[in-house]
Amino acid sequence: MKVAGVLHNNGLAARGTGGRTPARGMRGEIIRLLDWQRGKARTADVGEAPVETGVSAWEYACAARARAGDASAFDRLVDAYTGRIHAHLRRIVRSREDAEDLTQETFIRAYRALARFDTRRPFRNWLYTIATNVGLNALRTKSRRIQATSLDAETDDGKPRREAVSPRPDGRSLVERSERRARLEEAIDQLPPRVATLVRLHYHEEMPLREAGEIVGMGESAAKVALHRARKRMREMLTGDETL
């Protein structure tokens, strides 16, 4: 079985809306945070006809209305994407609590930047780009903190103190997962953050490689090369699994 097949068989293919966490409480908190920022409705033009990308017409309509100042239209987009953005960020930062905070930050940033949104383009891709940048920035910040903590945890002779924090996850979040799923997740985590995000967008979200690459800042050709190398690297890391 190819690595691509393993990704799908281990649950990294898109599961549909029913398989995602509703995150209703988080959605409510996001709406409350947005409410106090809302001023007078914008009078901006709703834009030209959208580019054909397979995104539903209602999304284009909501995005255009939201850009023009319709708060209820943006609320509908929050409803539609809160669970998916939270799941996306959780896969990046590997923490439910951090992902909740970053999901709120993503929608706040999106709302503030609506005036710059090109309504001819898919709102989904634009939102995922914001979320990806937010998540990767948080990951870099966390990595720097871990490195600083690790340095602080050393004694004068260079030996680690007992309370030193390991940069590796403790595995509690993987207890209920199968061994193969855990190994696959570990393999993806070993990839560079942007490449790992590309893999998850392409396989979990089933985004076309061109769109997934755009979200992480890669052209289609670069994304193809990155994905090919990622598959090769994961095969090497997962050597010993006879099903690969």
Order of alpha helices (4+ residues) and beta strands (2+ residues): alpha-alpha-alpha-alpha-alpha-alpha-alpha-alpha-alpha-alpha
